[in-house]
C-alpha cells in the first residue's frame, strides 16, 4: 500500500503522542533562565568577594561546569533534562553534562577506550572547531589591525 505524504502525516499525528508544547516551552524557559540566573548570582558573589571581573567570570563558568558534572554523576541532571528539555542545554552546563554522561556510559569499556575516547567523541569536535574559529577570528583581527 502506497501512502501519500498527507496521508502519512495524518496517520503519524493520530498515532503519535501529543506534546503539551506550551508547558514544555515554559519549563525550558524557566529552567534555562534559572541556570543563567544561578550563573549571575555566582558572578555577583565572586565580585562581592573582591575578585576582578575576569576572574569572577572564569570562576562562575568553572563552578557551573563542576555543578553540572556532579549533578550528572548523581543522575540528577538527566532528571532535570527530562523535564526541562532544551532549557537544560544552556551551553556550558549542557556541554559538561554531555561530556560526563558519555564518560559514565562507556566506563565499562576501560579508562582509555571507554571513558577517555567516548568523552572526547562529543568534546573533541567542539574543541577542534572552537580552536579553529578562535584562530581564524584572531587572524582576521590581526589583518584588520585590531
C-alpha positions in Angstrom: 0.0 0.0 0.0 1.5 3.3 -1.1 0.7 6.4 1.1 0.7 10.0 0.1 2.7 12.4 2.2 -0.5 13.9 3.5 -2.0 10.6 4.5 1.2 9.6 6.2 1.3 12.8 8.1 -2.3 12.3 9.3 -1.6 8.8 10.5 1.5 9.9 12.4 -0.4 12.7 14.0 -3.2 10.3 15.1 -0.8 7.6 16.4 2.0 9.7 17.9 2.0 11.1 21.4 0.7 14.6 21.8 3.2 17.0 23.4 2.0 19.9 25.5 4.0 22.5 23.6 3.1 25.5 25.8 4.0 23.7 29.1 7.2 22.3 27.5 8.3 25.8 26.4 7.6 27.2 29.9 9.6 24.5 31.5 12.5 25.1 29.1 12.4 28.8 29.6 12.2 28.5 33.4 15.0 26.0 33.8 17.3 27.7 31.3 16.6 31.1 32.9 17.2 29.6 36.3 20.6 28.2 35.2 21.5 31.6 33.8 20.3 33.3 37.0 22.4 31.0 39.1 25.4 32.0 36.9 24.7 35.7 37.5 24.3 35.1 41.3 27.6 33.3 41.4 29.3 36.0 39.4 28.0 38.7 41.7 29.0 36.7 44.7 32.6 36.3 43.4 32.6 40.1 42.6 31.4 40.7 46.1 34.4 38.8 47.4 36.6 41.4 45.8 37.7 39.4 42.8 38.3 41.1 39.4 35.6 40.8 36.8 37.6 38.5 34.5 38.4 36.1 37.4 34.8 36.2 38.7 33.6 35.2 35.2 36.1 32.4 35.0 35.1 31.1 38.4 31.5 31.3 37.6 32.0 29.2 34.5 34.1 26.7 36.4 31.5 26.4 39.2 28.7 25.8 36.7 30.7 23.1 34.9 31.6 21.4 38.2 28.0 21.6 39.4 26.7 20.2 36.2 29.3 17.4 36.3 28.4 16.5 39.9 24.6 16.5 39.1 25.2 14.3 36.0 27.3 11.9 38.1 24.5 11.6 40.7 21.9 11.1 37.9 20.1 14.3 38.8 20.9 16.3 35.6 19.2 13.7 33.4 16.0 14.0 35.5 16.2 17.8 35.1 16.7 17.4 31.3 13.8 15.0 31.0 11.5 17.7 32.4 13.1 20.8 31.0 14.1 19.6 27.6 16.1 22.2 25.7 16.2 24.5 28.8 18.8 22.3 30.3 21.1 22.7 27.3 22.4 26.1 28.4 25.7 25.9 26.6 28.2 25.5 29.4 26.1 23.1 31.6 24.7 21.1 28.7 28.2 20.6 27.3 29.5 19.5 30.7 26.6 17.1 31.1 27.2 15.6 27.6 30.9 15.0 28.3 30.4 13.5 31.7 27.4 11.3 30.7 29.4 9.9 27.8 32.3 9.1 30.1 30.0 7.4 32.6 28.1 5.4 29.9 31.3 3.8 28.5 33.3 3.4 31.6 32.9 -0.4 31.4 35.0 -0.4 28.2 38.0 0.8 30.2 39.7 4.1 31.0 41.3 4.7 27.6 39.0 3.2 25.0 35.9 3.7 27.1 35.9 6.8 29.3 38.6 8.7 27.5 37.6 8.0 24.0 33.9 8.4 24.3 34.2 11.5 26.4 36.0 13.2 23.5 33.5 11.9 21.0 31.4 14.9 22.0 34.1 17.2 23.3 36.6 16.7 20.5 34.7 18.4 17.7 33.7 21.3 19.9 37.3 21.8 21.0 38.7 21.4 17.5 36.2 23.7 15.8 36.2 26.2 18.7 40.0 26.4 18.5 39.9 26.8 14.7 37.3 29.5 14.9 39.4 31.3 17.5 42.5 31.2 15.3 40.5 32.4 12.3 38.9 35.2 14.3 42.3 36.2 15.7 43.8 36.2 12.2 41.1 38.4 10.9 41.5 40.9 13.8 45.3 40.9 13.2 44.8 41.6 9.5 42.5 44.4 10.2 44.9 45.9 12.8 42.7 45.2 15.8 
